[in-house]
Amino acid sequence: MQARKFLQMPTGQGAASFADTRVQFHVDQIYLLVVHETQIATCKAPELECLKQWDTREASAPITDATYSCDGQSIYVSFEDGSISVLSASTLKLRCHINPAAYIPPNPNLRVYPLVIAAHPSQPNQFALGLTDGSVCVLEPLESEGEWGGSPPVENGAEPSTTSSATNSDQPQRSS
């Protein structure tokens, strides 16, 4: 064993007795994403030096899963309330927030949320969700935005819009 560390729990949040802690190596094989229902962290392997932490005090519900995008530039995070956050992998800053109404049909009799999230292996802005009702959906940004949290491209010399998908999270995302 080269190293062993325990996650520093956010202030005011005790450790969940049997909450899963999942890990994923970054595409560069130097960094590691650590996912727990209370937080995500990026660490440098093999010594497990914690570089950045992001906890659910900034979120609306416990984390269900998280993964790096295939290019390692983004981290997709899913939550028990059905929302999705797209974070910058280097800073853990929010790039985009996706409202569950964008991909989950309303059903008051069923509480549906993502259990697992998987990045597309070659499309860095596309990911799939496995939901609690057994369904699977694929999400990607609107064509006009090009990437999560990106501004629409400038066309015909027009000024770009000052709003981004992070503030327009109620817009439906294209899903398959």
Residue, then its C-alpha position, 0 to 999 in steps of 0.5 A: m500500500q502506497a498511501r491511505k487517507f480519510l476524507q475530511m468531512p465538511t463542518g457540521q456533516g458527520a460521516a455517513s456510517f456506510a456511505d459509498t466512497r468511489v474513486q476514478f483516475h483522471v485521464d492523465q493518470i496523475y489525479l484521482l476523483v474521490v466521490h462521497e455523498t457529502q463531497i467530491a475531492t481531487c487528489k494527487a496519486p499515489e500519495l493522495e494529497c488532497l488538492k480541491q474539495w467541493d461539498t454538498r453545502e453548495a448543493s441541494a441534495p446528497i451526491t449520488d455519483a460523479t465522473y470525469s468527462c473523457d477529456g478530463q476538463s469537466i466533472y459531472v455530478s448527480f444528486e438525489d434531487g435529480s439535479i446535475s452539476v457540471l464542474s471545472a475539473s481543475t477548480l471545482k467551480l460550477r460551470c452549469h447546473i441542469n434542472p431535473a425537469a430538463y430530462i425527467p418527465p414529471n410524475p408525482n407518484l415516483r421519485v426519480y433521480p440519477l444513481v449513476i453517471a457515465a461520461h461518453p468515451s470520446q465526446p467530452n460534452q456528452f454523458a449518460l444517466g442511469l435513473t432509479d426508475g430503470s431508465v437511461c438518458v443521454l445529455e449534451p449541451l444545446e447546439s447553440e452553446g457548444e459546451w456546458g456553461g459556454s456562451p452561444p457562438v457569435e454569428n454575423g458579427a452579433e454580440p454574444s449573449t451574456t446569459s449562459s446555460a448555468t443561468n438558463s438551467d430550465q431550458p430543456q436539454r436534448s436527450s436520447 
